[in-house]
Amino acid sequence: MKLDSITGLMSEVSYIDSPNQDDRPENCPVNLLVIHGISLPPGRFGGPWIDDLFTNCLDLDQDPYFREIEGLRVSSHFLIRRDGRVIQYVPVHRRAWHAGKSCFEDREACNDFSIGIELEGSDDMPYEDVQYERLGDLVHALMRAYPDLGLDRIVGHSDIAPGRKTDPGPFFDWVYFRNILSQKLASSNPVDNT
């Protein structure tokens, strides 16, 4: 994967344009990555519902839960499906509406300076190995494009909105993900022993 610095789009992923985006504030560098978990309806995977939510096309008659989120205007930069497919909804130089009321290191409004990545999943079951692999690929590419994105600047939604959000949930294996990412970072920066 490689990020196009002009378009803000990632290679090797599908793109679906979400209307739920706007300009980032001026002089506000991207230096935070937020990992989320999502399933629609809750606990069910597959189907077009996440795409439809992020493009304001959700058919409210398809599930009773959809009435509860009627009028919700949200998006994320990326979604990683259970099978590892990656979809982008918002160019990374633009602000996606993924974090809501949030705070990181005493800075509020995390949407202003973050990139949001959704994983198709739920708080009560493990994520798939292929999702961790693709997440590692994606984060690795983002870290190459944004030097201020360090390992200490990758957080869960629950970290920036405690008490309000629980995702990516207790089944997201942070150690496993960080090991995958560290291996990818090490392989792209081999040590010169000469």
Stockholm file with secondary structure:
# STOCKHOLM 1.0

chainA/1-194         MKLDSITGLMSEVSYIDSPNQDDRPENCPVNLLVIHGISLPPGRFGGPWIDDLFTNCLDLDQDPYFREIEGLRVSSHFLIRRDGRVIQYVPVHRRAWHAGKSCFEDREACNDFSIGIELEGSDDMPYEDVQYERLGDLVHALMRAYPDLGLDRIVGHSDIAPGRKTDPGPFFDWVYFRNILSQKLASSNPVDNT
#=GR chainA/1-194 SS CCBCTTTCCBTTSEECCCSSEEECCTTCCCCEEEEEEECSSTTCCCSSHHHHHHTTCCCGGGCHHHHHTTTCCCCCSEEECTTSCEEECSCTTEEESCSCSCEETTEECGGGGEEEEEEECCTTSCCCHHHHHHHHHHHHHHHHHCTTCCGGGEEEHHHHSTTTCCTTCTTSCHHHHHHHHHHHHHHHSCCCCC
#=GC SS_cons         CCBCTTTCCBTTSEECCCSSEEECCTTCCCCEEEEEEECSSTTCCCSSHHHHHHTTCCCGGGCHHHHHTTTCCCCCSEEECTTSCEEECSCTTEEESCSCSCEETTEECGGGGEEEEEEECCTTSCCCHHHHHHHHHHHHHHHHHCTTCCGGGEEEHHHHSTTTCCTTCTTSCHHHHHHHHHHHHHHHSCCCCC
//
